[in-house]
Amino acid sequence: MVRAFIMMKTAAGKSADLQNRIREMDAVIEAHVVAGQYDIIVEAESEEVYQVIHAVATDLNDLDGVVDTRTYICLE
């Protein structure tokens, strides 16, 4: 299994709605609205690195209100 954490910046007022939509995605384990440099932290898991990257590049970035994402693949 490949696990990743995705840090997301969202447009103003969009975090709560995005959090609910993100939690429904297949590869997503959890999504938290946070205070700080990023607005949402997403934990995702999949069988292959490609599947995690595809989920971020396609599914998350296509959501209305997502401004930027940074993906961190776990090395453990």
C-alpha positions as CSV (number, residue, x, y, z in Angstrom):
1,M,0.0,0.0,0.0
2,V,1.1,3.5,-0.8
3,R,0.0,6.3,1.6
4,A,0.2,10.0,0.9
5,F,-0.7,13.3,2.6
6,I,-2.0,16.1,0.4
7,M,-1.9,19.6,1.6
8,M,-4.6,21.8,-0.1
9,K,-5.2,25.5,-0.4
10,T,-8.8,26.4,-1.1
11,A,-10.7,29.5,-2.1
12,A,-12.2,31.5,0.8
13,G,-15.2,29.9,2.3
14,K,-14.8,26.6,0.3
15,S,-13.0,24.4,2.9
16,A,-16.0,22.7,4.6
17,D,-17.8,21.9,1.4
18,L,-14.6,20.6,-0.2
19,Q,-13.9,18.5,2.9
20,N,-17.2,16.7,2.6
21,R,-16.7,16.0,-1.2
22,I,-13.1,14.8,-0.7
23,R,-14.1,12.4,2.1
24,E,-16.3,10.6,-0.5
25,M,-13.5,9.8,-2.8
26,D,-12.2,6.2,-3.1
27,A,-8.6,6.7,-2.2
28,V,-9.2,9.1,0.7
29,I,-8.9,7.8,4.2
30,E,-9.5,11.1,5.9
31,A,-9.7,14.9,5.3
32,H,-9.2,17.6,7.9
33,V,-9.8,21.3,7.7
34,V,-6.8,22.9,9.5
35,A,-5.5,26.4,10.4
36,G,-2.2,27.5,8.9
37,Q,-0.5,27.7,5.5
38,Y,-2.9,25.1,4.1
39,D,-6.7,24.7,4.5
40,I,-7.2,21.0,4.2
41,I,-5.0,18.0,4.8
42,V,-6.0,14.8,3.0
43,E,-4.7,11.3,3.8
44,A,-5.0,9.0,0.9
45,E,-4.0,5.4,0.3
46,S,-3.9,3.1,-2.7
47,E,-2.2,0.0,-4.1
48,E,0.2,1.9,-6.4
49,V,1.9,5.3,-6.4
50,Y,0.3,6.1,-9.8
51,Q,-3.1,5.7,-8.3
52,V,-2.4,8.2,-5.5
53,I,-0.9,10.7,-7.9
54,H,-3.8,10.3,-10.3
55,A,-6.3,10.9,-7.5
56,V,-4.5,14.1,-6.6
57,A,-3.7,15.4,-10.1
58,T,-7.1,14.6,-11.5
59,D,-9.8,14.2,-8.9
60,L,-8.7,16.8,-6.3
61,N,-7.4,19.5,-8.6
62,D,-10.6,19.3,-10.7
63,L,-12.8,20.3,-7.7
64,D,-14.2,23.8,-7.8
65,G,-12.5,25.9,-5.1
66,V,-9.1,24.1,-5.0
67,V,-6.3,26.6,-5.4
68,D,-3.2,24.5,-4.9
69,T,-2.1,21.1,-3.7
70,R,1.2,19.6,-2.4
71,T,1.5,15.8,-2.2
72,Y,3.8,14.0,0.2
73,I,4.3,10.3,-0.4
74,C,5.1,8.3,2.8
75,L,8.4,6.5,2.6
76,E,7.7,4.0,5.4
